[in-house]
Amino acid sequence: MAGCVVLVVEDEYFIATDTADALKEAGAIVLGPCPGPAEAMRILSEFRPSHAVLDLNLDGSGARFEVARALKDQHIQSVIVTGYDPSIVPADLADTLCLQKPVLYHEVVEAVAAQSGRYATPRAWGWTADHAVR
């Protein structure tokens, strides 16, 4: 995944840092992690990631879609990782890949790698194989 720049938007500290670590182990450059929409939007105003991994329930306020829509508007490939049923994703975001928690970190890495057409190193898969995003 060398050359991928991935924005991580997740408000749960350990999930955010473990997701970022798994992506870094796979060779990606990570922006964030951002704990909420305001910081994510600030980063998007300054940088252009190639990909993003984001949760929908930020700061416990329920599903929020403004970051997902901003990413789509900027043609940034995204992976939504959420505890919500994927059916909650509105029609205008239906083409965004959605993984339902719990999901293994290597599945998140593989999803981003598949979108980018790049290879994720097996070392990253080994590190993440037994760790789940909850």
C-alpha positions in Angstrom: 0.0 0.0 0.0 3.0 2.2 -0.5 1.8 5.6 -1.7 -1.7 5.4 -0.2 -2.5 8.3 2.1 -5.4 7.2 4.3 -7.5 9.5 6.5 -8.8 7.7 9.6 -11.9 9.1 11.3 -12.8 7.3 14.5 -13.7 8.6 17.9 -12.9 5.5 19.9 -9.2 5.9 20.8 -8.0 2.3 20.8 -9.9 1.5 17.5 -8.5 4.7 15.9 -4.9 4.0 16.9 -5.0 0.3 16.1 -6.6 1.0 12.7 -3.9 3.6 12.0 -1.2 1.2 13.1 -2.5 -1.6 10.9 -2.6 0.8 7.9 1.0 2.0 8.6 2.2 -1.6 8.9 0.8 -2.2 5.5 2.8 0.7 4.1 0.2 3.5 4.0 0.7 7.0 5.2 -2.0 7.9 7.8 -3.7 11.2 8.3 -5.2 11.5 11.8 -6.8 9.7 13.4 -9.5 12.3 13.7 -12.0 11.9 16.6 -14.8 13.8 15.0 -16.2 15.6 11.9 -14.6 19.0 12.6 -11.1 17.7 12.7 -11.7 15.5 9.6 -13.1 18.4 7.6 -10.1 20.6 8.7 -7.7 17.9 7.4 -9.6 17.6 4.2 -9.3 21.4 3.7 -5.5 21.1 4.0 -4.6 17.6 2.5 -5.9 15.3 -0.2 -5.8 11.7 1.0 -6.2 8.9 -1.5 -8.5 6.9 0.8 -10.4 7.2 4.1 -11.6 4.8 6.8 -14.4 6.3 8.9 -16.9 5.5 11.5 -20.4 7.0 11.3 -21.1 7.3 15.0 -18.8 10.1 16.0 -19.0 11.6 19.5 -21.9 9.4 20.4 -24.4 11.6 18.5 -25.7 8.9 16.2 -24.9 8.3 12.5 -23.4 11.3 10.8 -22.7 11.5 7.1 -21.1 14.9 6.4 -17.6 13.5 6.3 -18.6 10.6 4.0 -20.3 13.1 1.7 -17.3 15.4 1.7 -15.1 12.4 0.8 -17.4 11.4 -2.0 -17.6 15.0 -3.3 -13.8 15.0 -3.5 -13.7 11.6 -5.2 -11.8 10.0 -2.3 -12.4 6.3 -2.0 -13.7 5.4 1.5 -14.5 2.5 3.7 -17.2 3.0 6.3 -16.5 0.8 9.4 -19.6 1.0 11.6 -21.6 -0.8 14.2 -24.8 0.2 12.4 -26.5 -2.1 9.9 -25.3 -1.1 6.4 -28.9 -0.3 5.5 -28.5 3.0 7.4 -26.2 4.4 4.7 -28.3 6.8 2.6 -28.8 6.1 -1.1 -26.3 8.9 -2.2 -23.6 7.0 -0.4 -24.7 3.5 -1.4 -21.6 3.0 -3.5 -19.3 3.5 -0.5 -17.9 0.2 0.9 -19.4 -0.5 4.3 -17.9 -3.0 6.8 -20.0 -3.8 9.9 -18.3 -4.0 13.3 -16.9 -6.2 14.6 -14.4 -6.5 11.8 -10.8 -7.6 11.8 -8.2 -5.0 11.2 -6.7 -6.9 8.4 -10.1 -6.8 6.6 -10.0 -3.0 6.8 -6.5 -3.0 5.4 -7.5 -5.4 2.7 -10.5 -3.2 1.8 -8.3 -0.1 1.3 -5.7 -2.2 -0.5 -8.3 -3.6 -2.9 -9.7 -0.1 -3.6 -6.2 1.2 -4.4 -5.1 -1.8 -6.4 -2.1 -2.1 -4.2 -0.7 -4.9 -2.2 -0.9 -5.0 1.6 2.1 -6.7 3.2 1.6 -10.1 4.9 3.3 -8.6 8.0 0.3 -6.3 8.5 -2.0 -9.2 8.1 -0.2 -11.2 10.7 -0.2 -8.3 13.2 -3.9 -7.7 12.8 -5.3 -11.2 12.3 -6.6 -11.6 15.9 -7.5 -8.0 16.5 -11.1 -7.0 15.8 -12.6 -3.5 15.4 -15.6 -3.5 17.8 
